[in-house]
């Protein structure tokens, strides 16, 4: 026990577990499927259904395992994994980690969902099309936009799609050669600069004043006849909400640009403010953040992109429409930016988010925002009681659903910085990828986001771990620096392999090839 609350005793199970491709023996089977002569007589030989040019010359090299072996393998791996459902996973570097109700997971895994095929006739999937259409309507009410696409695979993908819409808009107006700049802010999500740069725009990033926000004067100086638009996160990654956001939008729109609001994490905004009400032309939501669909280990995810009626013709096709009786896939959109992902995107992600909104209702969505803001203010009070933790831009003490704190004082006193504290936190059963986005304008930053999922006890436990590690840093800095100690993996001592493409292996085949190459090279040097 310490001044804040309990620190949980934890030690991860450690399994010496090979990768799946190294397990099993020839002849092992999970299921032995008998031949069905009646089906063979009805449909013919499978070989006759596949064009000759598509037949493999050799059988694929797949692991051969019985069902118990498969279960042991994945259960052992699951025991070595930290996540939202094993601890208060409050900090993921401005990424919401929200509980996903298991009932919604049953919906996503039901045969009616799991056995849909994206190429089947639209008349046979009216239920799923209805959910897509109705959920788009929910997001239109929440944001004030007029139409949504669910094709983007995540937040950065949605921002890229918005940049492509921006480019297409100016192309059809004959202004694209002139309008080649996009304005953003340094504390907006990094994709708000990276995505337009990928789409071919030059990026102008505004820096903050002493109060943590860029001035309206700096925006006016950046905007010109070359401005294609503005892509901005509000509240920014510091947790500071820009109270003059409508003025920012007016400046850009008066110059002929479009405005996009990045609402990947909208937990503090639901039912309180809408992108359209501030004048924005586009916005997006991450369904795997605000709307409770799980991240799924970096996928499946959905960055739902919403636009005004003027821009709806540019959205990726197809779009689900409704004629009053049936739902349709409208692919005849000549001004569309085209597909940015196969089929309709991650529809299971949309289904989970639809179920979450239906279960919450409008009053529940507003309660989400109120609770997330209350949690953040409570955690803020707790963290600022810890020696070594500071909150930059203190002239704006009220933040929404997150704060970008600094451990600069702790580092200056002990030599222990934010990455050291992060690696020690996992020894208490808390996954913590918390170091925040680069560039580190706030020195030694960390950005917890205690959304409505977390209780007061969760916030107390998380803050208590921070307090414990900061105290350890003063008592035995090397112990913290050498963490983690109770985890399945140790700290990477030599990151040079990550900087050498000749040593990367993203597939089992590449791993085998590069292992053989290194073995041959070693044998040659020996001889």
C-alpha positions as semicolon CSV with decimal commas, in nm:
position;residue;x (nm);y (nm);z (nm)
1;X;0,000;0,000;0,000
2;X;0,118;0,354;-0,073
3;X;-0,032;0,704;-0,062
4;X;-0,250;0,645;-0,368
5;X;-0,366;0,286;-0,351
6;X;-0,269;-0,078;-0,385
7;X;-0,009;-0,211;-0,625
8;X;-0,101;-0,557;-0,744
9;X;0,154;-0,838;-0,714
10;X;0,206;-0,991;-1,056
11;X;0,436;-1,231;-1,236
12;X;0,373;-1,343;-1,593
13;X;0,379;-1,715;-1,678
14;X;0,679;-1,795;-1,892
15;X;0,645;-2,063;-2,157
16;X;0,922;-2,172;-2,389
17;X;0,678;-2,178;-2,677
18;X;0,795;-2,233;-3,037
19;X;0,610;-2,068;-3,321
20;X;0,330;-2,270;-3,478
21;X;0,533;-2,366;-3,785
22;X;0,786;-2,544;-3,563
23;X;0,525;-2,761;-3,389
24;X;0,357;-3,088;-3,481
25;X;0,452;-3,409;-3,659
26;X;0,366;-3,551;-4,001
27;X;0,029;-3,719;-3,989
28;X;-0,111;-3,528;-3,689
29;X;-0,465;-3,405;-3,755
30;X;-0,718;-3,194;-3,570
31;X;-1,017;-3,332;-3,760
32;X;-1,033;-3,630;-3,997
33;X;-1,303;-3,552;-4,253
34;X;-1,448;-3,860;-4,424
35;X;-1,504;-3,863;-4,797
36;X;-1,867;-3,806;-4,892
37;X;-1,942;-4,000;-5,208
38;X;-2,284;-3,839;-5,250
39;X;-2,132;-3,491;-5,263
40;X;-1,863;-3,611;-5,503
41;X;-2,128;-3,748;-5,738
42;X;-2,329;-3,427;-5,713
43;X;-2,057;-3,165;-5,769
44;X;-1,780;-3,366;-5,930
45;X;-1,411;-3,371;-5,849
46;X;-1,272;-3,057;-5,684
47;X;-0,982;-3,056;-5,929
48;X;-1,225;-2,992;-6,213
49;X;-1,350;-2,674;-6,046
50;X;-1,006;-2,507;-6,033
51;X;-0,827;-2,384;-6,349
52;X;-0,516;-2,589;-6,421
53;X;-0,286;-2,288;-6,397
54;X;-0,388;-2,236;-6,033
55;X;-0,281;-2,581;-5,909
56;X;0,028;-2,590;-5,690
57;X;0,320;-2,805;-5,791
58;X;0,389;-2,894;-5,426
59;X;0,169;-2,915;-5,120
60;X;0,192;-2,612;-4,889
61;X;0,419;-2,650;-4,589
62;X;0,168;-2,627;-4,307
63;X;0,203;-2,742;-3,947
64;X;0,032;-3,073;-3,872
65;X;-0,116;-3,070;-3,521
66;X;-0,394;-3,231;-3,321
67;X;-0,655;-3,014;-3,152
68;X;-0,500;-3,036;-2,801
69;X;-0,169;-2,913;-2,941
70;X;-0,336;-2,615;-3,104
71;X;-0,523;-2,528;-2,784
72;X;-0,209;-2,553;-2,569
73;X;-0,017;-2,332;-2,809
74;X;-0,264;-2,047;-2,817
75;X;-0,363;-2,069;-2,452
76;X;0,002;-2,047;-2,351
77;X;0,047;-1,742;-2,570
78;X;-0,269;-1,585;-2,424
79;X;-0,129;-1,631;-2,072
80;X;0,177;-1,431;-2,170
81;X;-0,027;-1,144;-2,315
82;X;-0,130;-0,824;-2,141
83;X;-0,426;-0,620;-2,256
84;X;-0,738;-0,429;-2,165
85;X;-0,909;-0,731;-2,009
86;X;-0,619;-0,829;-1,781
87;X;-0,540;-0,491;-1,625
88;X;-0,626;-0,120;-1,626
89;X;-0,492;-0,056;-1,975
90;X;-0,540;0,319;-1,943
91;X;-0,247;0,441;-2,150
92;X;-0,183;0,347;-2,508
93;X;-0,029;0,669;-2,635
94;X;-0,354;0,858;-2,715
95;X;-0,533;0,538;-2,812
96;X;-0,859;0,453;-2,637
97;X;-0,860;0,105;-2,484
98;X;-1,228;0,040;-2,414
99;X;-1,413;-0,265;-2,290
100;X;-1,603;-0,449;-2,564
101;X;-1,916;-0,630;-2,434
102;X;-1,898;-1,003;-2,501
103;X;-2,258;-1,013;-2,620
104;X;-2,152;-0,795;-2,912
105;X;-1,875;-1,042;-2,988
106;X;-2,137;-1,316;-3,015
107;X;-2,320;-1,108;-3,275
108;X;-2,003;-1,069;-3,480
109;X;-1,931;-1,442;-3,465
110;X;-2,285;-1,558;-3,542
111;X;-2,334;-1,758;-3,864
112;X;-2,551;-1,480;-4,003
113;X;-2,245;-1,254;-3,991
114;X;-1,949;-1,488;-4,017
115;X;-2,083;-1,678;-4,319
116;X;-2,165;-1,372;-4,529
117;X;-1,964;-1,345;-4,849
118;X;-1,878;-0,996;-4,979
119;X;-1,959;-1,098;-5,337
120;X;-2,302;-1,247;-5,273
121;X;-2,605;-1,076;-5,422
122;X;-2,724;-0,771;-5,228
123;X;-3,072;-0,923;-5,207
124;X;-2,932;-1,199;-4,985
125;X;-2,764;-0,968;-4,731
126;X;-3,031;-0,710;-4,663
127;X;-2,984;-0,743;-4,287
128;X;-2,616;-0,648;-4,297
129;X;-2,679;-0,366;-4,542
130;X;-2,950;-0,234;-4,311
131;X;-2,706;-0,228;-4,020
132;X;-2,447;-0,042;-4,229
133;X;-2,707;0,208;-4,346
134;X;-2,859;0,264;-4,001
135;X;-2,523;0,296;-3,830
136;X;-2,423;0,556;-4,087
137;X;-2,735;0,743;-3,980
138;X;-2,626;0,722;-3,616
139;X;-2,289;0,875;-3,699
140;X;-2,457;1,145;-3,907
141;X;-2,658;1,248;-3,600
142;X;-2,352;1,233;-3,375
143;X;-2,130;1,437;-3,610
144;X;-2,373;1,646;-3,818
145;X;-2,229;1,504;-4,141
146;X;-2,450;1,382;-4,429
147;X;-2,291;1,054;-4,540
148;X;-2,036;0,802;-4,416
149;X;-1,804;0,543;-4,564
150;X;-1,680;0,243;-4,364
151;X;-1,413;0,132;-4,611
152;X;-1,110;0,285;-4,433
153;X;-0,919;0,027;-4,230
154;X;-0,842;0,260;-3,940
155;X;-0,780;0,618;-3,839
156;X;-0,478;0,696;-4,057
157;X;-0,653;0,528;-4,351
158;X;-0,959;0,748;-4,297
159;X;-0,743;1,060;-4,284
160;X;-0,576;0,949;-4,608
161;X;-0,919;0,899;-4,767
162;X;-1,020;1,248;-4,650
163;X;-0,703;1,391;-4,808
164;X;-0,794;1,213;-5,133
165;X;-1,145;1,362;-5,114
166;X;-0,985;1,703;-5,063
167;X;-0,761;1,650;-5,364
168;X;-1,049;1,529;-5,582
169;X;-1,263;1,828;-5,482
170;X;-0,996;2,076;-5,590
171;X;-0,916;1,879;-5,906
172;X;-1,273;1,905;-6,032
173;X;-1,270;2,276;-5,958
174;X;-0,950;2,315;-6,161
175;X;-0,755;2,441;-5,859
176;X;-0,542;2,142;-5,767
177;X;-0,215;2,265;-5,924
178;X;-0,244;2,577;-5,711
179;X;-0,381;2,430;-5,386
180;X;-0,102;2,199;-5,279
181;X;-0,073;2,276;-4,905
182;X;-0,253;2,132;-4,603
183;X;-0,236;2,299;-4,261
184;X;-0,226;2,099;-3,938
185;X;-0,094;2,142;-3,585
186;X;0,202;1,971;-3,426
187;X;-0,017;1,821;-3,150
188;X;-0,273;1,679;-3,390
189;X;-0,245;1,306;-3,454
190;X;0,065;1,241;-3,667
191;X;-0,151;1,097;-3,945
192;X;-0,300;1,444;-3,992
193;X;0,033;1,540;-4,146
194;X;0,146;1,199;-4,274
195;X;-0,173;1,118;-4,465
196;X;-0,196;1,441;-4,669
197;X;0,177;1,414;-4,739
198;X;0,114;1,063;-4,875
199;X;-0,169;1,205;-5,086
200;X;0,075;1,450;-5,246
201;X;0,026;1,765;-5,039
202;X;0,286;1,982;-4,872
203;X;0,221;2,006;-4,499
204;X;0,236;2,321;-4,286
205;X;0,243;2,243;-3,912
206;X;0,148;2,511;-3,661
207;X;0,337;2,522;-3,332
208;X;0,176;2,599;-2,994
209;X;0,203;2,916;-2,795
210;X;0,273;2,918;-2,422
211;X;-0,081;2,800;-2,352
212;X;-0,044;2,488;-2,567
213;X;-0,250;2,598;-2,868
214;X;-0,149;2,765;-3,194
215;X;-0,265;3,123;-3,228
216;X;-0,522;3,237;-3,480
217;X;-0,258;3,478;-3,607
218;X;-0,019;3,194;-3,691
219;X;-0,300;3,022;-3,882
220;X;-0,374;3,336;-4,083
221;X;-0,004;3,364;-4,167
222;X;0,002;3,002;-4,289
223;X;-0,314;3,018;-4,501
224;X;-0,293;3,144;-4,859
225;X;-0,423;3,078;-5,208
226;X;-0,216;2,759;-5,196
227;X;-0,417;2,615;-4,905
228;X;-0,615;2,304;-4,994
229;X;-0,745;2,257;-4,640
230;X;-0,685;2,194;-4,273
231;X;-0,665;1,858;-4,095
232;X;-0,674;1,896;-3,719
233;X;-0,738;1,701;-3,400
234;X;-0,949;1,873;-3,135
235;X;-0,892;1,828;-2,848
236;X;-0,528;1,797;-2,941
237;X;-0,306;1,522;-2,803
238;X;-0,234;1,735;-2,498
239;X;-0,603;1,701;-2,404
240;X;-0,652;2,076;-2,461
241;X;-0,971;2,167;-2,647
242;X;-0,938;2,466;-2,880
243;X;-1,224;2,697;-2,784
244;X;-1,173;2,900;-3,101
245;X;-1,196;2,607;-3,338
246;X;-1,484;2,765;-3,530
247;X;-1,265;3,070;-3,600
248;X;-0,989;2,842;-3,728
249;X;-1,237;2,676;-3,963
250;X;-1,366;3,013;-4,085
251;X;-1,014;3,131;-4,173
252;X;-0,944;2,823;-4,385
253;X;-1,283;2,816;-4,554
254;X;-1,266;3,186;-4,639
255;X;-0,940;3,106;-4,821
256;X;-1,118;2,835;-5,025
257;X;-0,993;2,533;-4,830
258;X;-1,176;2,236;-4,681
259;X;-1,161;2,144;-4,311
260;X;-1,131;1,793;-4,164
261;X;-1,163;1,711;-3,793
262;X;-0,981;1,404;-3,666
263;X;-1,211;1,250;-3,402
264;X;-1,038;0,916;-3,362
265;X;-1,090;0,945;-2,986
266;X;-1,422;1,125;-2,935
267;X;-1,497;0,999;-2,585
268;X;-1,507;1,348;-2,435
269;X;-1,724;1,493;-2,714
270;X;-2,022;1,259;-2,759
271;X;-2,347;1,447;-2,719
272;X;-2,162;1,770;-2,639
273;X;-2,021;1,904;-2,964
274;X;-2,039;1,807;-3,332
275;X;-1,786;1,860;-3,610
276;X;-2,047;2,010;-3,844
277;X;-2,153;2,266;-3,583
278;X;-1,797;2,405;-3,586
279;X;-1,811;2,429;-3,967
280;X;-1,607;2,122;-4,061
281;X;-1,657;1,963;-4,403
282;X;-1,532;1,617;-4,301
283;X;-1,454;1,415;-3,991
284;X;-1,385;1,057;-3,891
285;X;-1,435;0,828;-3,593
286;X;-1,234;0,521;-3,502
287;X;-1,496;0,256;-3,431
288;X;-1,227;0,051;-3,255
289;X;-1,180;0,335;-3,005
290;X;-1,480;0,554;-2,931
291;X;-1,741;0,297;-3,034
292;X;-1,608;-0,001;-2,837
293;X;-1,519;-0,238;-3,119
294;X;-1,194;-0,410;-3,013
295;X;-0,860;-0,320;-3,164
296;X;-0,793;-0,685;-3,243
297;X;-0,413;-0,647;-3,230
298;X;-0,397;-0,364;-3,484
299;X;-0,701;-0,491;-3,675
300;X;-0,974;-0,539;-3,770
301;X;-1,042;-0,168;-3,740
302;X;-1,260;0,092;-3,906
303;X;-1,203;0,462;-3,954
304;X;-1,553;0,581;-4,042
305;X;-1,523;0,883;-4,275
306;X;-1,809;1,133;-4,280
307;X;-1,859;1,424;-4,519
308;X;-2,109;1,695;-4,600
309;X;-2,359;1,653;-4,882
310;X;-2,139;1,863;-5,112
311;X;-1,854;1,610;-5,076
312;X;-2,054;1,285;-5,059
313;X;-2,008;1,210;-5,430
314;X;-1,634;1,175;-5,368
315;X;-1,658;0,902;-5,101
316;X;-1,517;0,556;-5,176
317;X;-1,772;0,340;-5,359
318;X;-1,992;0,152;-5,305
319;X;-2,217;0,332;-5,056
320;X;-2,520;0,162;-4,901
321;X;-2,845;0,335;-5,003
322;X;-3,213;0,274;-4,922
323;X;-3,506;0,329;-5,160
324;X;-3,773;0,291;-4,895
325;X;-3,809;-0,084;-4,941
326;X;-3,467;-0,239;-5,005
327;X;-3,103;-0,161;-4,941
328;X;-2,862;-0,130;-5,231
329;X;-2,489;-0,101;-5,298
330;X;-2,443;0,215;-5,502
331;X;-2,125;0,175;-5,706
332;X;-2,218;0,419;-5,982
333;X;-2,040;0,723;-5,845
334;X;-1,822;0,866;-6,125
335;X;-1,660;1,130;-5,901
336;X;-1,564;0,882;-5,628
337;X;-1,201;0,861;-5,518
338;X;-1,239;0,486;-5,585
339;X;-1,197;0,192;-5,355
340;X;-0,942;0,226;-5,078
341;X;-1,006;-0,124;-4,942
342;X;-1,162;-0,443;-5,075
343;X;-1,538;-0,490;-5,050
344;X;-1,714;-0,292;-4,772
345;X;-1,437;-0,278;-4,512
346;X;-1,450;-0,453;-4,175
347;X;-1,825;-0,506;-4,137
348;X;-1,782;-0,705;-3,814
349;X;-1,629;-0,393;-3,661
350;X;-1,933;-0,191;-3,771
351;X;-2,170;-0,454;-3,629
352;X;-2,007;-0,438;-3,286
353;X;-2,018;-0,058;-3,287
354;X;-2,383;-0,062;-3,397
355;X;-2,470;-0,295;-3,109
356;X;-2,282;-0,068;-2,865
357;X;-2,468;0,245;-2,975
358;X;-2,801;0,060;-2,962
359;X;-2,727;-0,056;-2,608
360;X;-2,612;0,289;-2,493
361;X;-2,878;0,508;-2,650
362;X;-2,841;0,887;-2,681
363;X;-2,838;0,946;-2,305
364;X;-2,579;0,674;-2,259
365;X;-2,351;0,830;-2,521
366;X;-2,363;1,160;-2,336
367;X;-2,286;0,974;-2,013
368;X;-1,979;0,824;-2,185
369;X;-1,844;1,175;-2,241
370;X;-1,925;1,292;-1,889
371;X;-1,761;0,984;-1,733
372;X;-1,451;1,000;-1,952
373;X;-1,394;1,366;-1,860
374;X;-1,456;1,297;-1,491
375;X;-1,214;1,002;-1,496
376;X;-0,950;1,215;-1,662
377;X;-0,982;1,493;-1,407
378;X;-0,965;1,243;-1,121
379;X;-0,654;1,072;-1,263
380;X;-0,500;1,413;-1,328
381;X;-0,534;1,502;-0,960
382;X;-0,378;1,171;-0,856
383;X;-0,084;1,188;-1,096
384;X;0,009;1,547;-1,014
385;X;0,052;1,441;-0,650
386;X;0,348;1,221;-0,756
387;X;0,693;1,386;-0,734
388;X;0,849;1,393;-1,080
389;X;0,520;1,413;-1,274
390;X;0,429;1,749;-1,426
391;X;0,164;1,878;-1,665
392;X;0,293;2,120;-1,931
393;X;0,079;2,415;-2,035
394;X;-0,056;2,458;-1,686
395;X;-0,234;2,778;-1,785
396;X;-0,501;2,546;-1,928
397;X;-0,554;2,306;-1,635
398;X;-0,884;2,167;-1,759
399;X;-0,840;1,889;-2,012
400;X;-1,095;1,658;-2,171
401;X;-1,032;1,284;-2,192
402;X;-0,651;1,279;-2,175
403;X;-0,347;1,477;-2,064
404;X;0,007;1,476;-2,197
405;X;0,220;1,465;-1,883
406;X;0,598;1,487;-1,854
407;X;0,857;1,293;-1,653
408;X;1,132;1,543;-1,731
409;X;1,186;1,624;-1,362
410;X;1,221;1,253;-1,278
411;X;1,471;1,202;-1,560
412;X;1,678;1,504;-1,455
413;X;1,685;1,382;-1,095
414;X;1,739;1,007;-1,149
415;X;1,826;0,947;-1,515
416;X;1,505;0,743;-1,551
417;X;1,278;0,860;-1,832
418;X;0,941;0,770;-1,971
419;X;1,053;0,461;-2,165
420;X;1,219;0,320;-1,854
421;X;0,903;0,372;-1,650
422;X;0,696;0,215;-1,927
423;X;0,908;-0,100;-1,928
424;X;0,886;-0,132;-1,550
425;X;0,506;-0,086;-1,545
426;X;0,449;-0,419;-1,720
427;X;0,598;-0,591;-1,416
428;X;0,274;-0,497;-1,239
429;X;0,048;-0,650;-1,503
430;X;-0,027;-0,325;-1,685
431;X;0,035;-0,304;-2,056
432;X;0,169;0,041;-2,118
433;X;0,263;0,164;-2,462
434;X;0,233;0,512;-2,330
435;X;0,517;0,724;-2,460
436;X;0,298;0,937;-2,690
437;X;0,354;1,042;-3,045
438;X;0,673;1,187;-3,180
439;X;0,807;1,450;-3,193
440;X;0,853;1,474;-2,819
441;X;0,790;1,845;-2,784
442;X;0,676;1,771;-2,431
443;X;0,992;1,616;-2,281
444;X;0,962;1,257;-2,156
445;X;0,588;1,246;-2,230
446;X;0,314;1,002;-2,140
447;X;-0,053;1,032;-2,227
448;X;-0,305;0,822;-2,033
449;X;-0,665;0,817;-2,152
450;X;-0,902;0,688;-1,881
451;X;-1,223;0,654;-2,082
452;X;-1,560;0,557;-1,933
453;X;-1,458;0,190;-1,907
454;X;-1,240;0,248;-1,600
455;X;-1,346;0,273;-1,237
456;X;-1,200;0,490;-0,963
457;X;-1,020;0,177;-0,842
458;X;-0,863;0,128;-1,185
459;X;-0,741;0,488;-1,189
460;X;-0,603;0,451;-0,836
461;X;-0,419;0,131;-0,926
462;X;-0,269;0,284;-1,240
463;X;-0,153;0,596;-1,055
464;X;-0,018;0,382;-0,770
465;X;0,203;0,193;-1,013
466;X;0,341;0,522;-1,148
467;X;0,411;0,637;-0,794
468;X;0,581;0,307;-0,710
469;X;0,809;0,318;-1,015
470;X;0,900;0,682;-0,958
471;X;0,999;0,594;-0,600
472;X;1,201;0,296;-0,725
473;X;1,380;0,529;-0,969
474;X;1,509;0,730;-0,673
475;X;1,599;0,423;-0,465
476;X;1,755;0,203;-0,735
477;X;1,764;0,356;-1,081
478;X;1,944;0,060;-1,236
479;X;1,670;-0,178;-1,124
480;X;1,414;0,029;-1,316
481;X;1,647;0,075;-1,611
482;X;1,690;-0,302;-1,648
483;X;1,315;-0,380;-1,635
484;X;1,101;-0,570;-1,710
485;X;1,180;-0,840;-1,453
486;X;0,850;-1,029;-1,417
487;X;0,757;-1,052;-1,783
488;X;0,794;-1,316;-2,053
489;X;1,036;-1,101;-2,250
490;X;1,325;-0,882;-2,150
491;X;1,422;-0,543;-2,282
492;X;1,573;-0,540;-2,629
493;X;1,937;-0,460;-2,569
494;X;2,055;-0,435;-2,928
495;X;1,800;-0,287;-3,169
496;X;2,038;-0,307;-3,466
497;X;1,849;-0,603;-3,616
498;X;1,545;-0,378;-3,657
499;X;1,756;-0,142;-3,866
500;X;1,896;-0,415;-4,096
501;X;1,646;-0,523;-4,367
502;X;1,862;-0,826;-4,447
503;X;1,763;-0,970;-4,108
504;X;1,390;-0,900;-4,126
505;X;1,159;-1,197;-4,177
506;X;0,788;-1,120;-4,206
507;X;0,687;-1,472;-4,315
508;X;0,785;-1,828;-4,225
509;X;0,924;-1,878;-4,575
510;X;1,142;-1,567;-4,545
511;X;1,256;-1,677;-4,199
512;X;1,365;-2,015;-4,335
513;X;1,543;-1,861;-4,631
514;X;1,733;-1,606;-4,424
515;X;1,821;-1,863;-4,159
516;X;1,967;-2,087;-4,429
517;X;2,154;-1,794;-4,579
518;X;2,309;-1,707;-4,244
519;X;2,395;-2,072;-4,189
520;X;2,563;-2,096;-4,530
521;X;2,755;-1,778;-4,465
522;X;2,873;-1,906;-4,128
523;X;2,982;-2,237;-4,284
524;X;3,171;-2,055;-4,561
525;X;3,355;-1,832;-4,316
526;X;3,451;-2,138;-4,107
527;X;3,597;-2,327;-4,403
